[in-house]
Amino acid sequence: MADQSPGSVFNKGTPSLAPEGSAAVVASLAAAVLLLSGITAPPAADAVTVEQLLFLEAWRAVDRAYVDKDFNGQTWFRVREAYLKKETMNNRAQTYTAVRKLLASLDDPFTRLLEPERLAALRRGTAGSVTGVGVELTLDAQPGKLSELVVVTPLLGGPADVAGIRAGDFLVEIAGHPTAGLSLYEASDLLLGDVGSEVQISVRSGKKPVKQLTLIRQKLTISPVSYTSCGVVSPTVGLPKANAEVAYIRLATFSTKTAEALREAITEAQTAGKAGIVLDIRNNGGGSFPAGVQVARQLMDKGDIVLIADAGGVRDVYSADGKALDKTTPLTVLVNKGTASASEVLAGALKDSRRATIAGSTTFGKGLIQTVVDLSDGSGMAITVARYQTPAGVDINKIGIEPDIALQADALPTDGPGVCRVLSSPTAPRIF
């Protein structure tokens, strides 16, 4: 899912296009758009069409917001002129094709067109409800090779997770279609389908042979936060207090509901007098950037949370607001290869501020921010607008965040009761 970035460009719309047939209005709007875009209005015989106006709207959104002002080594104004001359845009499907080609020229898989139905699906996912097999994907692009689909994280308890698909696995084939060179949304189209229907996929894990799996599509409602009260944990976990009890809080995603749900969980832990909190963001692929900042502010009373940088350097800083709900309880954050994006923002902030101990394995390394820009026909675009940096100025993209304490992948289960059981054993690993 695309990250919802901060800043004034998020969800910016543009005036609705005039309906086809309103020639006078269209001509007037065309002249206005061209004037604002710095284009000299062409003669009436070459009047810009409604479809070309939509294309110009998309071009302008990238021009204003895109992180790379070199536009992948292209002169963006010349690109615009070339596309208006060479691309046929007589209907909406042709216009969408032209926009896709325009965005593909940036060589950025995360900057993409969202047709109306895809935009609606993205927003449903951010609200905490998705349909499919429960897997988040990204692209592994190597020079001279077709891009490959890589699993960022499987949804805990979803069809992909139950089938054994793990972060870092490659999807080689979906429903009989080789995935090399597919875009994220082409892959999404193949994975989506009616609830209860089957989809066959081929998966490669490291150097192991490719395995064939049949998954049953489900409607998946993501509960952003779950809470488990652990009893007394072993002294080996690293808490100074004897007979310490801890709270286990699982953050599955960052959505519009996450911050309030976490507030309730922290309050429950405080009421119970827990001596430590284990915050599990393993296999949390991110979601809403603002939700990630809100969560950090509940746990940090001071200091920076994340730096937002573009080609010109750091342009924005998000900091704690001095209103932390819990700034002192010993805190451990569990991470792994499936911890990505907004989850890495949280982990980086808590690590650099020394508010928490980070335990597990190196995170995924998705440090790009996409904002969603609405287009006037109900479609939209996800546009890469900036990069995350941790408060210490570390660019995490393709690098990830190193844990303070390294743990084997199977050191702790992924469910609350299982984690509590391991932490209470005499051989429990150190995590604090």
Secondary structure, DSSP 8 states (H G I E B T S, - for coil): ---B--STTTT--------TT-HHHHHHHHHHHHHHHT-----GGG---HHHHHHHHHHHHHHHH-S-TTTTT--HHHHHHHHHHHS--SSHHHHHHHHHHHHHTTT-TTSEEE-HHHHHHHHHHHHTEEEES-EEEEEE--TTS--EEEEEEE-TTSHHHHTT--TT-EEEEETTEE-TT--HHHHHHHH---TT-EEEEEEE-TTS--EEEEEE-EEEE--SEEEEEEEE--GGG--SSTT-EEEEEEE--B-TTHHHHHHHHHHHHHHTT-SEEEEE-TT---BBHHHHHHHHHHH-SSSEEEEEEETTEEEEEEE--S--S-SSS-EEEEE-TT--THHHHHHHHHHHTTSSEEEES------EEEEEEE-TTS-EEEEEEEEEE-TT--B-TTT----SEE--TTSS-SSHHHHHHHHTSTT-----
